[in-house]
Structures are given as C-alpha cells and as structure tokens.
Amino acid sequence: MGFLLSKLLPLLLYPLGLGLLLQLLGLAAASKGREQGSRRRRQASLWLSGTGVGLIWLCAMPLSSRQLIWGLEDRAAALTPRQLPRADAVVVLGGGLRPALPPRQGVEVAEGGDRLLRGVQLVRRAPPLLVTSGGRVSFTGHDPAPPEALWARDLAEELGLPADRILINPGSRTTAEEARDIGALGRRRGWTRVLLITSAFHMPRSLATFQRRSGLTVVPVACDYQLPDRAHYGKPTLGNTLKSLLPDAEALYLSTLALKEHLGLAIYRLRGWS
C-alpha cells in the first residue's frame, strides 16, 4: 500500500493533476457561493479556477518546458566525463523498454531505450559486465510482464552481448532501491567503480542517490537527451515564439518529467537517500 500511495499521491502535485484539482475546488466554491449568496466564495472560485487553468497552460508552453528540461539536462551533460574511465560494470537503470507481449513480436524500444543501447555500446568497447536493472512496477492483477531487467537482458543478448557478460537486478522498483541493491551486488563481487547509465533528465537524482546508497564510485553516463543544448537549439523567430507560448501536450509531458525529478530529489533528500 505504501508503494502504491508513493506513486498515486504525487500525481496530484504534477501540473495536470494539480491544475484539475484547483479547478474542481473552484467549482465547489462557486456552488457554495451560490447557495449562500457569498461574494467572497464566488471570488475564491474564480481565483482557484483561474490558477488551475494558468498552471496547466504555463507548464504546457514549450517555452516553459524547455527551461525546465534544460535545467536538468545541462547538469547531466556537465556531470558526464568526456573520457570514461575503466569500470567493473556498466549499470543501465530501468525505463525505456516495452515487454514482448502480444501483439509485439519481441522486446520493443521506447523513448528511454537509449539507456540500454548506450550500455550495450560501452560493454562492446571494453570488458566489463552489463547490469540490467528494473523490477515489476504494475498495479494490474495477473500482469504477465516479467521484471524489466529480464526484458533488457533478452534484448541485450539479441544485440549480440554474450549471456555471461550480463547480470540482472530484477527486484528494484525505484531509483533508491536500485542504488541499494546494485551496491549490495557490487560488494559481493568486489566492485569499486561502475558506469551509471540513465536518461539525462533523471541523472542528477540517480547520481546523488547512488553516491549516497551504493557505496561504489559512480561515473555518470547520461543519454536520452530530450532537447539539443541551448547553444544548438537555434535562434527564435516570430513563428517559433508564438508557438512556444501556446499549450502543447508534449511540452506538458516534458514539464511533468522535469517537475517529477525535482520533487523526487527533494523527497529523497528528506529521507536521506541522496
């Protein structure tokens, strides 16, 4: 139940959930205001509803979402060294794959699938092991999908990595659990340094958590950048500026990703996990 609540409650703090909640509170205040003839309640309803709409609009603007994502991805790029040192293992965090369930013909790569592709690329260049990570995160009854670490291993083998160079971490459902469990795996195997691969927007939280909980020297390798950096984005035009001020579903998604990471990092710090 605690894990379920940890996934559900933040949905009310993300832009869409919080914006809709404010609008519902505004409707309730308006209804009460009409019943009681209260001007103050009617004014409060307008303020609540307007704030809800404004919040969603602001976060759905490409102009806003770019700034939020750049704030995380610029940090990830600065953290990733140009020359990667030798390490005992390449750790690929869960996310970015879809299981081989019908009608799919095999494991499929989604937006964050760059994580596994980058990991396979690095292991091919040097002798360390690949660690695929990710548990089963599902609230569906009798979900037939195995833990993500297993699909990632299967795809890595299809991409040419020998089975004896792949380890799995199938029991971790969160970044904090991945850091703890991979740290324990590393201690059992005598590791001192690992390369940590995850999406750029997720790297600041992941690195801080692994440094705090794994007991290993962690070298960040960011990938899956959502945007080119500011210097390579291009110059604004009138059309681009106007489009950047209008709401867009993809921009709302990117803003939510960024805010989720900031909220997650704040919670992890409060709990002593990062």
N, C-alpha and C positions, 0 to 999 in steps of 0.2 A: 504493500500500500504506500509506503514512504517513497519508493522509486516512482510509482505512478503519479503521486502528487508532485514530485520534483519535476515531472515532465508536463503536467497539466497547469499548475499554478502560474508558471512564467508566461503561458500563452495570454494571460490577462494583462501582462505588462508589456508585451510587444505591441507595435503600433496598431495593427488591425484589431486585436482583442481589446486593447485599452480604449481605442477610439470608439468602437462599438459600445463598450461598457459605458462610456461617458454619455453617448447619445441615448442609451436606454435610461440612464439616471435622469437625463434631461426630460425625456418623455414622462417619466414617473413624476418628476417635479412639476411639469406642466399640468398633468392630470390633477395632482393635489391642489395646485394653484387655482384651477377652475372650480374645483369642489368648494374650496374655502374662500374663493374670491380674493386670493392673496397676490398682490402685485409683486411682492418680493420673491415668491416662489416662481412666478412666471419669468421674472428676470433671471433667476438662477437657472431655470430650464434652458433659456436661450444661451446663457454662458456655457453651460455644460455641453449642450448640443454643438454649439459653435466650436468649442475647444476640441471635441471629438472629431468633427469634420476637419478642422485645421490640422490636427495631429496626423491624421491619415494622409491628408494632402501633402503636408510638409515632408513626411517620410517617403511618400510615393513620387516625389520630384526627383528626377535623375540628378539634378544639381546637388541635392542633399545626400542622396545615396552614394554618389561618387566621393564626397568628402569623408563620409563615414568609412567606406571601404578603403580608401587611400590611407586613412589614419592607421589602419591595421596592417595593410599590405606594405606600406613604406617601412614599418618597423620590422616586418618579416624579412624583407629584402636586405635591410641593414644587418640583421642578425645572421643571415646565411653567408658563410665564408666563400670566397671565390675558389680557393683551393681546399678541397675536402681532405681531412687527414684520414689515415687508415683507422679502421674501427673493427670491433669484434662482430658487430651485427648491424644490419640496416633494418630499422623498425618502421613499418608502414601502419599508421593508425587507421582504424576502420572508417568507412564512409566512401561513397562513390561507386559502389557496385550494386547490381541487381541479381538476385539468385536465379539459378537455372530452373525456373518453374514454368510450366506450360502457360502460354504458347511459345515462350522463349526456347531457343534451341541450345542454349548454353548460358554461362555467366555473361552478363552484359555490363558495359562500362557506362556509367552515368557521369554527371558533371564533375564529381570529385575523383573520378577514376584515374586522373593523372597521378594520384598518390602511388598506386600500385605500379603503374607504368614506369614512373621515376625510380621506384625501388628496384624493379627488375633490371633497369638500365644500369644502376650503380652496382648491383651484385655481379652483373656480367663483366664489369670492368675490373673487379678485384675479388679476392677470395672470401669475403665474409658471408655470414648466413643472412637470409632474409627472414624476418619475423612478420607474419601477417597477424593483425590484431582485430578484434571486434566480436562481441557476443551477440546473442539474440535479443533485440530490443523490439518487442511486439506485444501488443495488448489484445491480439486476436486469439480466440480459442483454437487449439489444434493447428496452429500455424506450422505448415510443413517446411518452412525455410530453415536450414541449419544456421548456426552462428556464422557471421560474415567472414571470420578468419578462415573458415573452411572453403568458402567460395573463392576467396582471394588466393588461397593456396592452389586450388584447382586451376584458376586462370593463369597463375604464375607458371605452373607446370606446362600448360598449353603453350605458353610463350617461350618455353624452352629451358626453364630452370630445372635442374635435377631435383628430385624429391628429397634427397639427402642434404640439400642446401636450404631447405625451407623448414622453419619451425612455426607453430601456430600458438596463438594466445586467444582461445575461444570463449573465455569466461568473463571478460571485462565489458561492461555496458556503458561506462563513462570514461572520460579522459583521466579522471582521478584514479579509477580502478585500473586503467591501462598502465599508468605510471607505477602504481604499486605492484601489479602482477609481473610486469616486464622487469622491474627492478629485482623481484624475487627470482625470476628466471635467470637474470644476469648473474646474480650472486651464486646460484647453483652451478653455473657454467664458468665462473671465474672471469666474467667480462669486466672491463674497466671503461670502455668507451663505445657508444652507439651513435649511429646517424639516425636522426629522428625526422621522418617524412610526414608532412601533413599539408593541408591547404594553407595558403599564405594568411588568410584572414583568421585561421584557427591557431597559427603558430605562436603568437605571444602567450596565449593561455596555456597551450600544450607545453611549451618550453619551460615556463615558470613552474608548472606542475611536475614535470619530470625532474627538473633540477631539485625540487623540494622533496619528492616522494620516492624517486627510483634509486638514489644512492649511486648513480652512474654519472660519468662525464658525458654530457649530451651535446651533440653538434646538430644544430637545426638545418634542415634542408627544406625550404619552402617551395611549394609548387602550386598548381591550380590557381593562378592569379586570375581574379575576375576582371581586372582592368589593366591596360598598359599604365606605366607610371605617368606622373604629371607631365614630365618633360616630353613624353612621346604620345600624349593624348591628342595633340593638335590644337589649333587656335579656334576660339569661339567665333561663330558667325551669328547673324541675326536669327536665322532659322534654327540653328543649334540652341541658341539661348532661349528662344520661345519654347522649343520642345523640352528643354531642360526644366522649365517651370510648370509643365503640365503633368498630371499624375500618370504613372505608368506602372503596370503590375510587376514588371521585372525590377524596377527601381525599389518598389515596396519590399520585394523579396530580399534585395541586397541590403537595404537598410535594416531589415529584421535580422539578417545574418550578423551584421556588424553589432547591433544592439544586443543580440544574444551573447556574443563573445564578451562584450563589456560587462554585461550582467553576470555572466558565468565567472569571469575573472574576479569580480567583486565578491561573489559568494564564496569562491574558492579561497580567497584571501581571508575572509571572515572565519572560515572553517580550518584555516591553517594548512591548506592543500597546495598553496602556491605562494 
